[in-house]
Amino acid sequence: MSDWIVAKRPAGEAMVGVIGAGVMGAGIAQVAAQAGHEVRLLDAREGAAEAAIAQIAKSLDGLVAKGRMEGGQREALLARIQPASAVAELADVALVVEVIVEKLEPKQALLRELDALLPAGAIIASNTSSISITALANGMRNPQRLVGMHFFNPVPLMKLVEVVSGAETAPEVAAAIFELAARWGKTPVHAKSTPGFIVNRIARPYYAETLALLLEQAGQPAQLDRALRGVGFRMGPCELMDLIGHDTNFLVTQSVFEANFGDKRYMPSLVQKALVDGGRLGRKVGKGFYEGLPAAAAPVAAPAAAPRHLVLVGAGPLVEGLGRWLSHKGLSFTRETHSDWDGLRVGDVGLQLHLSTGISAAQLAFTRCHDALAVIDWPLAPDKIDALAYAAAPKLAGGQRALVEDLLRALGWEPLALRDVPGLVVARTIAMLVNEGADAVWQGVCDEAGADTAMKLGVNYPAGPFEWLAQLGSGPVVQLLDGLFEAYRSERYRVSPLLQRLRWGA
Ligand code: NAD
């Protein structure tokens, strides 16, 4: 079976069946019809397909009103979508996209029925967000024609489609769906069927590290959100979890954790469980981490005194970026390139601000026998951030703590004083996102470009894991993860073999 109809025929001659007329099914039907396919939309619930078509008509009205679609196009698009009332009516389609409830048994039953009904050249795709394509194909006579076609919500707007291959999926089937998704105006990426595919897997640390910080009472949700918004994430993890809904997010986390046989890397958090148990499900119920919308961040206060003699210590992309930012802010400094630490020193008082290496300020002060010390977060985008997290060593004098805050304010960053946890916020989050991306590539789930594209288009990240890696180099990322691994003595922070090899120049 290699003559796949959707690959050979123009859209007008390749009918598409969509089964499940919920939020996602309606969006997929719209996008297929927009690309010129005749679409048959089927739902087990009576009237659901008709209601979905009415909903599509309404959203097209919005496009026409905004001048983004002509009335004639709207009519033609709608005329191409027809409701179906039984699976048997889909016998002529070139492609079926299964978009029903997220449960293994009903999906498997439907896929087997379709497999028995459809002609040899028809492809069967599933929009499952978490079920293994390999497991869905089990029991099909032609498992090679099943492929994951994972769209993101809202389908007409979100560009990404993960094209997911199970163990039996024929490479030509994945290639045909990849090309089809591109013709539908989407940006497809290939993925191997593993828990969470690409996006829902690599994104786990974005939530998990913040939840771990909250469990340790490192800071307030608003502080952690502000730190991460600053480096370009559209929403901080807490406000994003409030938006997604803690019940939904908790379920995805649990499913990825269980699917990985309890790997600590993906362990759900007691913080989120407490929110779910207490009904603080997020915005949809008016309370989660925030009651209503998060309050606007306070502006950066003016520094009390001009910083004194500054020394930029160490080398590497973060130090160079810091140096450029000091110059931009008109702060003069001298350089000390050869050092066993990176950061800033206030020369005349010996105050050291160490860029985080995943080691707490307390441990650094103890091992270096130097009390006048604080750890600062990674200023990944010095020109964009408006706040920077820091943690003071236990014996840092009050006056020197004020000096740390004045210095950060002189750099244009509101100081976010956190409890002295290793890795602070941005550093540990970015390092763990890079690590997860690296493991996904090492395990053949996707390639580097696919990981970057998926994270930027699927969840609007400001950069992909490999773009951050290119910016930082493997050295600081591995050092930070090793610091966390030591601090927590936890497999959660084990370094991906891919990052280790890069570190060794392999
Ligand atoms: P939904 O509940 O809005 O819609 C599911 C529809 O399927 C319902 O209308 C239901 O009546 C129908 N249905 C259930 N069993 C059926 C059957 N045997 N035959 C025909 N119709 C049946 O759900 P949704 O949010 O559209 O999600 C559908 C699928 O898409 C799930 O697999 C989900 O994991 C996946 N997905 C959802 C999102 C999202 O953000 N909602 C994103 C990506 C993928």
Boltz pocket constraint, residues with backbone or C-beta under 6 A from the ligand:
constraints:
  - pocket:
      binder: B
      contacts: [[A, 19], [A, 20], [A, 21], [A, 22], [A, 23], [A, 24], [A, 25], [A, 42], [A, 43], [A, 44], [A, 45], [A, 48], [A, 98], [A, 99], [A, 100], [A, 101], [A, 102], [A, 103], [A, 106], [A, 110], [A, 127], [A, 128], [A, 129], [A, 130], [A, 150], [A, 151], [A, 152], [A, 153]]
      max_distance: 6.0
